[in-house]
Amino acid sequence: MDTKSYTEYCTQHLSEFRHAVQEEASIALASWPARTAAVLMVISSIVTYADASGRGNPYADLTLFAYLVPVGLVATYPLISLLISDFQKYGPILIDLLCVTGLSGLFLSLFIVLRGAGSAEDLDNLYLNLQGQTAFVLAICSAFGYHTNYLKTFFRNTLFLVATAIVMYLLGTEFLVNNRLTVLEGYFLGVIASWVFYDGVRTRFYLKSTDADMRQHLYNQFSKLVYPHQLERIKLGDELESTMPLKEGKAIINVFDVQKSSEIRHERTREFFMGVFQSFLQICMEGYEHNPLRSRAFRLKETGDGFISAVGYPFLPIESRSLADSAVETALEMFRAFNEEVEKFNYSRPIKGAMGLAYNSVQGTFQSGGIRAYDLFGDSLIQAARYEELRKHPVLSKIIKAHAESLGFEHYHILVVQEVIYNSLSEAFRNLFIEVDLWGDEFEGYSFHSLHDNDARYVYFHVLD
């Protein structure tokens, strides 16, 4: 047990520790510690009454009421705390009040018993008989203390000892002299017990808080690996593999790549790409909802200088328009975000990107072993990558360059889309694209089997600054 660590932690988190002490004190008042003390006080009253009655003490009946206040406090606390919701914050004060009234009950009991003594011999016997009760009640009243600083409890217990000594002295000098060692034993027993209580509260707070901090840290780190809805379902007991769609579906895959990225020479190249990918992720997560799963796009992976996303699977689109319109609008938004990051990067030469969009089947899966990362596979991913690479085709690249120059662009972004996507676009988006016939004479002798799109005849591109 690292007591120093506990002390430092409780000092650094004093407000939280104070709340924990208040809660512990409230629990003690409503459970066995206070109830045990109350029962012992009742037993002490009954025993004292029986002994006083047997000695013919005319005030014996009063001893039954000596501990009325502390016993009443314990008995009524649960009801009061139910009626007043924030009453538990007064727990430490009520514990001190319980101890003070309990000790006052002892003083009253001593006064009643000694006042009813019939002779000097009877008084001497009472001095002897009362030493155990005095030490016992002092120990009980000193044992409970719920303060954020133990020195307060120690100081309070010392005041209890001094008060007990003064009362015993006033009741009879011989009473104090004969019982001084017994009273000191009760005092030290109470001090030890109060320290055990305090250390228990402090230890529980430290372990509970650090455990909560650790759980929160793990939760925060785990949230970097999965989506919020996955965290919620896992918290409810679901397996990781059931938190994402696994059935086959249809999606438009967007493969983004930075043109001539290998030629970028800058000390902050990595930070530049991280900024680009972070802005792309924010675009993908627009409109994210848990039930049903939907967002603007799904970030599949980052590939060094590339970014792959999916529209329509595994997350449903957030807009009611066609999937093709959503995918193209998302692509254009990504190009705008890319330009902003390039402007921040302040590179000496223009940096442009390229995207390929393809629509086909896709399916979700978790890796078979180790870290179960979620992934997608299917024809759509292969085709999107191939369409993005079409910009490098010697004939098509000349066509794209000639069109860009006609628009006054020396450097430009390129967006290449599949025929099925073009045909599914609204007129406003369709007008952005230029059609290229892959079966045209200029492509004679070239094969496009690598597209993994056997029906492909037309390809469409859009250039932008």
C-alpha positions as CSV (number, residue, x, y, z in Angstrom):
1,M,0.0,0.0,0.0
2,D,1.6,3.3,-1.1
3,T,0.4,5.7,1.5
4,K,2.3,8.6,0.0
5,S,0.7,8.1,-3.4
6,Y,-2.8,8.0,-1.7
7,T,-2.1,11.2,0.2
8,E,-0.8,13.0,-2.8
9,Y,-3.7,11.8,-5.0
10,C,-6.4,12.8,-2.4
11,T,-4.7,16.2,-2.0
12,Q,-4.6,16.8,-5.8
13,H,-8.3,15.7,-6.1
14,L,-9.6,17.3,-2.9
15,S,-13.0,18.2,-4.2
16,E,-13.7,14.7,-5.4
17,F,-12.2,13.3,-2.2
18,R,-14.5,15.5,-0.1
19,H,-17.5,14.2,-2.0
20,A,-16.3,10.6,-1.5
21,V,-15.9,11.3,2.3
22,Q,-19.4,12.7,2.5
23,E,-20.8,9.7,0.7
24,E,-18.9,7.3,3.0
25,A,-20.1,9.2,6.1
26,S,-23.7,9.0,4.8
27,I,-23.3,5.2,4.2
28,A,-21.9,4.8,7.7
29,L,-24.8,6.6,9.3
30,A,-27.3,4.5,7.4
31,S,-25.6,1.1,7.9
32,W,-23.7,-1.1,10.4
33,P,-21.1,1.4,11.9
34,A,-23.7,3.8,13.2
35,R,-26.3,1.2,14.0
36,T,-23.7,-0.9,15.9
37,A,-22.7,2.2,17.9
38,A,-26.4,2.9,18.6
39,V,-27.1,-0.6,19.8
40,L,-24.1,-0.6,22.1
41,M,-25.3,2.7,23.6
42,V,-28.7,1.2,24.2
43,I,-27.1,-1.9,25.8
44,S,-24.9,0.4,27.9
45,S,-28.0,2.4,29.1
46,I,-29.8,-0.8,30.0
47,V,-26.9,-2.3,31.9
48,T,-26.3,1.1,33.7
49,Y,-30.0,1.3,34.6
50,A,-30.0,-2.3,35.9
51,D,-26.9,-1.6,38.1
52,A,-28.2,1.7,39.3
53,S,-31.6,0.3,40.2
54,G,-29.9,-2.6,42.1
55,R,-28.0,-0.1,44.1
56,G,-31.2,1.8,44.9
57,N,-30.2,4.9,42.9
58,P,-33.3,7.2,42.8
59,Y,-32.2,8.6,39.5
60,A,-31.8,5.3,37.8
61,D,-34.6,5.9,35.3
62,L,-32.8,8.8,33.8
63,T,-29.9,6.7,32.6
64,L,-32.3,5.1,30.0
65,F,-32.4,8.5,28.3
66,A,-28.7,9.4,28.4
67,Y,-28.1,8.3,24.8
68,L,-31.5,9.4,23.5
69,V,-30.1,12.0,21.1
70,P,-27.4,9.9,19.3
71,V,-29.7,6.9,19.1
72,G,-32.5,9.1,17.7
73,L,-30.1,10.5,15.2
74,V,-29.1,7.1,13.9
75,A,-32.8,5.9,13.8
76,T,-34.1,9.0,11.9
77,Y,-31.2,9.5,9.5
78,P,-32.4,7.1,6.7
79,L,-35.8,8.7,6.6
80,I,-34.4,12.3,6.6
81,S,-31.9,11.4,3.8
82,L,-34.8,10.1,1.7
83,L,-36.8,13.2,2.2
84,I,-33.9,15.6,1.5
85,S,-31.9,14.4,-1.5
86,D,-28.7,16.4,-0.8
87,F,-28.7,15.6,2.9
88,Q,-25.8,13.2,2.5
89,K,-23.3,16.1,2.1
90,Y,-23.8,16.8,5.8
91,G,-22.7,13.2,6.7
92,P,-19.3,14.1,8.2
93,I,-20.9,16.8,10.4
94,L,-23.6,14.4,11.5
95,I,-21.0,11.8,12.4
96,D,-19.2,14.4,14.6
97,L,-22.6,15.3,16.1
98,L,-23.2,11.6,16.8
99,C,-19.9,11.3,18.6
100,V,-20.3,14.5,20.6
101,T,-23.9,13.6,21.7
102,G,-22.7,10.0,22.5
103,L,-19.9,11.3,24.7
104,S,-22.3,13.8,26.3
105,G,-24.6,10.9,27.0
106,L,-21.7,9.2,28.8
107,F,-21.1,12.3,30.9
108,L,-24.8,12.5,31.8
109,S,-24.8,8.8,32.7
110,L,-21.7,9.2,34.9
111,F,-23.3,12.1,36.7
112,I,-26.5,10.3,37.4
113,V,-24.9,7.1,38.6
114,L,-22.3,8.9,40.9
115,R,-24.8,11.3,42.3
116,G,-27.0,8.5,43.5
117,A,-24.2,6.8,45.4
118,G,-25.3,6.0,49.0
119,S,-21.9,5.9,50.7
120,A,-18.1,6.4,50.2
121,E,-17.6,2.7,49.8
122,D,-20.4,2.6,47.2
123,L,-18.7,5.5,45.4
124,D,-15.4,3.6,45.3
125,N,-17.1,0.6,43.8
126,L,-18.8,2.8,41.2
127,Y,-15.4,4.3,40.3
128,L,-14.1,0.9,39.6
129,N,-17.2,-0.4,37.7
130,L,-17.5,2.7,35.5
131,Q,-13.9,2.7,34.2
132,G,-14.7,0.1,31.5
133,Q,-17.8,1.9,30.3
134,T,-16.0,5.2,30.2
135,A,-13.1,3.9,28.1
136,F,-15.5,1.9,25.9
137,V,-17.8,4.8,25.0
138,L,-14.8,7.1,24.5
139,A,-13.3,4.6,22.1
140,I,-16.6,4.3,20.2
141,C,-17.0,8.1,19.9
142,S,-13.4,8.5,18.8
143,A,-13.5,5.7,16.3
144,F,-15.7,7.4,13.7
145,G,-14.3,10.4,11.8
146,Y,-14.9,11.4,8.2
147,H,-12.7,14.4,7.4
148,T,-10.6,15.0,4.3
149,N,-7.6,15.6,6.6
150,Y,-7.0,13.1,9.4
151,L,-5.5,15.8,11.6
152,K,-9.0,17.2,12.1
153,T,-10.2,13.8,13.4
154,F,-7.1,13.5,15.6
155,F,-7.7,16.9,17.0
156,R,-11.3,16.2,17.7
157,N,-10.5,12.9,19.5
158,T,-7.9,14.7,21.6
159,L,-10.6,17.2,22.6
160,F,-12.8,14.3,23.5
161,L,-10.0,13.0,25.8
162,V,-9.5,16.3,27.4
163,A,-13.3,16.8,27.9
164,T,-13.6,13.3,29.5
165,A,-10.7,14.0,31.8
166,I,-12.2,17.3,32.9
167,V,-15.6,15.7,33.6
168,M,-14.0,12.9,35.5
169,Y,-12.1,15.4,37.5
170,L,-15.2,17.3,38.3
171,L,-17.0,14.2,39.3
172,G,-14.2,13.1,41.6
173,T,-10.4,13.5,41.6
174,E,-10.0,9.9,42.7
175,F,-12.2,8.8,39.8
176,L,-9.8,10.4,37.3
177,V,-6.7,9.2,39.1
178,N,-7.8,5.6,39.4
179,N,-9.1,5.4,35.8
180,R,-6.6,7.5,33.9
181,L,-4.8,4.5,32.2
182,T,-8.1,2.9,31.2
183,V,-9.3,6.2,29.6
184,L,-6.0,6.5,27.8
185,E,-6.4,3.0,26.4
186,G,-9.9,3.9,25.2
187,Y,-8.5,7.1,23.6
188,F,-5.7,5.3,21.8
189,L,-8.0,2.5,20.7
190,G,-10.4,5.1,19.2
191,V,-7.5,6.9,17.5
192,I,-6.3,3.7,15.9
193,A,-9.9,2.8,14.8
194,S,-10.4,6.3,13.4
195,W,-7.2,6.0,11.4
196,V,-8.3,2.6,10.0
197,F,-11.6,4.2,8.9
198,Y,-9.9,7.2,7.4
199,D,-7.3,5.1,5.6
200,G,-10.1,2.8,4.3
201,V,-12.0,5.7,2.9
202,R,-8.8,7.1,1.3
203,T,-7.8,3.8,-0.2
204,R,-11.2,3.1,-1.7
205,F,-11.3,6.6,-3.2
206,Y,-7.8,6.2,-4.7
207,L,-8.5,2.8,-6.1
208,K,-11.9,3.6,-7.4
209,S,-10.8,6.9,-9.0
210,T,-7.7,5.5,-10.6
211,D,-9.6,2.5,-11.8
212,A,-12.2,4.9,-13.3
213,D,-9.4,7.0,-14.8
214,M,-7.9,3.9,-16.3
215,R,-11.3,2.7,-17.7
216,Q,-11.9,6.1,-19.2
217,H,-8.4,6.1,-20.7
218,L,-9.0,2.7,-22.2
219,Y,-12.4,3.8,-23.5
220,N,-10.8,6.9,-25.1
221,Q,-8.1,4.8,-26.8
222,F,-10.6,2.1,-27.9
223,S,-12.8,4.9,-29.4
224,K,-9.9,5.6,-31.8
225,L,-10.3,2.0,-33.2
226,V,-14.0,1.7,-33.6
227,Y,-17.1,3.9,-34.2
228,P,-19.3,5.2,-31.4
229,H,-22.1,2.9,-32.2
230,Q,-19.7,-0.1,-31.9
231,L,-18.6,1.1,-28.4
232,E,-22.3,1.3,-27.3
233,R,-23.1,-2.1,-28.6
234,I,-20.0,-3.6,-27.1
235,K,-20.9,-2.0,-23.7
236,L,-24.3,-3.8,-24.0
237,G,-22.5,-7.1,-24.4
238,D,-22.4,-7.5,-28.2
239,E,-19.4,-9.1,-29.9
240,L,-17.2,-6.8,-32.0
241,E,-18.0,-8.9,-35.1
242,S,-21.7,-8.1,-34.9
243,T,-21.3,-4.3,-34.7
244,M,-20.7,-3.7,-38.5
245,P,-22.5,-5.0,-41.6
246,L,-21.1,-8.2,-43.1
247,K,-23.6,-9.0,-45.8
248,E,-22.8,-8.2,-49.5
249,G,-24.1,-4.8,-50.7
250,K,-23.5,-2.2,-53.3
251,A,-21.4,0.9,-52.9
252,I,-19.5,3.6,-54.8
253,I,-15.8,3.4,-53.9
254,N,-13.7,6.5,-54.0
255,V,-9.9,6.0,-54.4
256,F,-8.0,9.2,-53.9
257,D,-4.3,9.7,-54.7
258,V,-1.9,12.6,-54.7
259,Q,-0.4,13.2,-58.1
260,K,3.4,12.9,-58.1
261,S,3.5,12.6,-54.3
262,S,6.9,11.0,-54.4
263,E,8.3,14.4,-55.7
264,I,7.1,16.3,-52.6
265,R,10.1,17.4,-50.6
266,H,9.2,19.1,-47.3
267,E,10.0,18.6,-43.6
268,R,6.3,18.6,-42.8
269,T,5.1,16.2,-45.5
270,R,3.7,13.8,-43.0
271,E,1.8,16.5,-41.2
272,F,0.4,17.7,-44.5
273,F,-1.0,14.2,-45.3
274,M,-2.4,13.8,-41.8
275,G,-4.2,17.1,-42.2
276,V,-5.6,16.0,-45.6
277,F,-6.8,12.7,-44.2
278,Q,-8.3,14.3,-41.1
279,S,-10.3,16.8,-43.2
280,F,-11.5,13.9,-45.5
281,L,-12.6,11.9,-42.4
282,Q,-14.6,14.9,-41.1
283,I,-16.4,15.0,-44.5
284,C,-17.1,11.2,-44.3
285,M,-18.5,11.5,-40.8
286,E,-21.0,14.3,-41.7
287,G,-24.5,13.2,-40.7
288,Y,-23.3,10.1,-38.8
289,E,-26.1,8.3,-37.0
290,H,-26.3,5.1,-35.0
291,N,-29.8,3.7,-36.0
292,P,-29.9,3.1,-38.8
293,L,-26.2,3.4,-39.6
294,R,-25.6,6.3,-41.9
295,S,-23.1,9.0,-42.8
296,R,-21.9,10.9,-45.8
297,A,-19.2,8.2,-46.5
298,F,-17.2,5.5,-44.8
299,R,-13.5,5.9,-44.4
300,L,-12.0,2.6,-45.4
301,K,-8.3,3.2,-45.1
302,E,-5.4,5.6,-45.6
303,T,-2.6,4.4,-47.8
304,G,0.4,6.6,-47.2
305,D,-0.5,9.3,-49.8
306,G,-4.0,7.9,-50.6
307,F,-7.4,7.7,-49.1
308,I,-10.2,5.1,-49.8
309,S,-13.8,5.7,-48.9
310,A,-17.2,4.2,-49.7
311,V,-20.6,5.8,-50.3
312,G,-23.6,3.6,-49.6
313,Y,-22.0,0.8,-47.7
314,P,-21.6,-0.1,-44.8
315,F,-23.2,3.2,-43.9
316,L,-26.4,4.3,-45.6
317,P,-26.2,7.7,-47.4
318,I,-27.5,10.7,-45.5
319,E,-29.2,12.2,-48.6
320,S,-32.3,11.0,-50.5
321,R,-30.8,11.8,-53.9
322,S,-29.0,9.2,-56.0
323,L,-25.9,7.4,-54.7
324,A,-24.0,8.8,-57.7
325,D,-24.9,12.4,-56.9
326,S,-23.9,11.9,-53.3
327,A,-20.5,10.3,-54.3
328,V,-19.6,13.0,-56.8
329,E,-20.6,15.8,-54.4
330,T,-18.5,14.2,-51.7
331,A,-15.6,13.9,-54.0
332,L,-15.8,17.6,-55.0
333,E,-16.0,18.5,-51.3
334,M,-12.9,16.5,-50.7
335,F,-11.1,18.3,-53.4
336,R,-12.1,21.6,-51.8
337,A,-10.8,20.4,-48.5
338,F,-7.6,19.2,-50.1
339,N,-7.0,22.7,-51.6
340,E,-7.4,24.3,-48.2
341,E,-4.7,21.9,-46.7
342,V,-2.4,22.6,-49.7
343,E,-2.8,26.3,-49.0
344,K,-1.9,25.8,-45.3
345,F,1.1,23.7,-46.4
346,N,2.4,26.6,-48.5
347,Y,4.5,24.4,-50.8
348,S,6.6,25.9,-53.5
349,R,4.9,24.0,-56.3
350,P,1.2,23.1,-57.0
351,I,0.0,19.9,-55.5
352,K,-3.0,18.2,-57.1
353,G,-5.0,15.0,-56.5
354,A,-6.9,12.4,-58.5
355,M,-9.9,10.3,-57.7
356,G,-11.5,7.2,-59.3
357,L,-15.1,6.3,-58.6
358,A,-16.6,2.9,-59.3
359,Y,-19.9,1.2,-58.4
360,N,-20.2,-2.5,-57.8
361,S,-20.6,-5.2,-55.2
362,V,-18.8,-4.9,-51.9
363,Q,-18.8,-6.8,-48.6
364,G,-17.7,-6.2,-45.1
365,T,-15.5,-8.5,-43.1
366,F,-13.4,-8.7,-39.9
367,Q,-9.9,-10.1,-40.0
368,S,-9.8,-13.8,-39.1
369,G,-7.3,-13.4,-36.2
370,G,-5.2,-11.0,-34.1
371,I,-6.6,-7.5,-34.1
372,R,-10.0,-7.8,-35.7
373,A,-10.0,-4.7,-37.9
374,Y,-13.1,-4.1,-40.1
375,D,-12.4,-4.1,-43.9
376,L,-14.2,-4.2,-47.2
377,F,-13.6,-6.3,-50.3
378,G,-15.2,-6.7,-53.6
379,D,-15.1,-5.7,-57.3
380,S,-15.9,-2.1,-56.6
381,L,-12.6,-1.6,-54.8
382,I,-10.5,-3.1,-57.6
383,Q,-12.4,-1.1,-60.3
384,A,-12.1,2.2,-58.4
385,A,-8.4,1.8,-58.1
386,R,-8.1,1.0,-61.8
387,Y,-10.2,4.0,-62.9
388,E,-8.1,6.3,-60.8
389,E,-5.0,4.9,-62.5
390,L,-6.6,5.6,-66.0
391,R,-5.3,9.2,-65.7
392,K,-1.8,7.8,-66.4
393,H,-2.9,6.1,-69.6
394,P,-0.8,7.8,-72.4
395,V,-3.7,8.5,-74.7
396,L,-6.3,9.4,-72.0
397,S,-3.7,11.6,-70.2
398,K,-3.3,13.6,-73.4
399,I,-7.0,14.0,-73.8
400,I,-7.4,15.2,-70.2
401,K,-4.4,17.6,-70.5
402,A,-5.8,19.1,-73.7
403,H,-9.2,19.7,-72.1
404,A,-7.6,21.2,-69.0
405,E,-5.5,23.6,-71.1
406,S,-8.6,24.6,-73.0
407,L,-10.0,25.7,-69.6
408,G,-6.7,27.5,-68.8
409,F,-5.5,25.0,-66.2
410,E,-1.8,24.1,-66.2
411,H,-2.1,22.1,-63.0
412,Y,-5.4,20.4,-62.1
413,H,-7.3,17.8,-60.1
414,I,-8.7,14.8,-62.0
415,L,-11.9,13.0,-61.2
416,V,-12.6,9.8,-63.2
417,V,-15.9,8.0,-63.0
418,Q,-17.4,4.8,-64.3
419,E,-20.1,4.8,-66.9
420,V,-22.8,3.4,-64.6
421,I,-22.1,6.3,-62.2
422,Y,-22.2,8.9,-65.0
423,N,-25.5,7.6,-66.2
424,S,-27.0,7.7,-62.7
425,L,-26.0,11.4,-62.1
426,S,-28.4,14.3,-62.2
427,E,-28.1,16.6,-65.2
428,A,-26.2,19.3,-63.2
429,F,-23.4,16.8,-62.2
430,R,-23.5,15.1,-65.6
431,N,-22.7,18.3,-67.3
432,L,-19.4,18.5,-65.4
433,F,-17.9,15.4,-67.2
434,I,-16.3,14.8,-70.5
435,E,-17.0,11.5,-72.2
436,V,-14.2,9.4,-73.7
437,D,-14.9,6.4,-75.9
438,L,-12.4,3.7,-75.1
439,W,-13.3,1.9,-78.3
440,G,-12.3,5.0,-80.3
441,D,-9.6,4.9,-83.0
442,E,-7.1,6.7,-80.8
443,F,-7.2,3.8,-78.4
444,E,-6.6,1.2,-81.0
445,G,-4.1,-1.4,-79.8
446,Y,-4.7,-0.7,-76.1
447,S,-6.4,-3.2,-73.8
448,F,-8.5,-2.2,-70.8
449,H,-9.0,-5.6,-69.3
450,S,-7.1,-4.4,-66.2
451,L,-10.2,-2.3,-65.3
452,H,-11.9,-5.5,-64.2
453,D,-14.9,-4.0,-66.0
454,N,-15.6,-6.1,-69.1
455,D,-18.5,-3.9,-70.3
456,A,-16.6,-0.7,-70.0
457,R,-16.7,1.3,-73.2
458,Y,-17.0,4.9,-72.0
459,V,-15.1,6.6,-69.2
460,Y,-15.8,10.1,-67.9
461,F,-13.5,12.7,-66.4
462,H,-13.8,16.1,-64.8
463,V,-10.9,18.5,-64.2
464,L,-10.9,21.3,-61.6
465,D,-8.4,23.7,-60.2
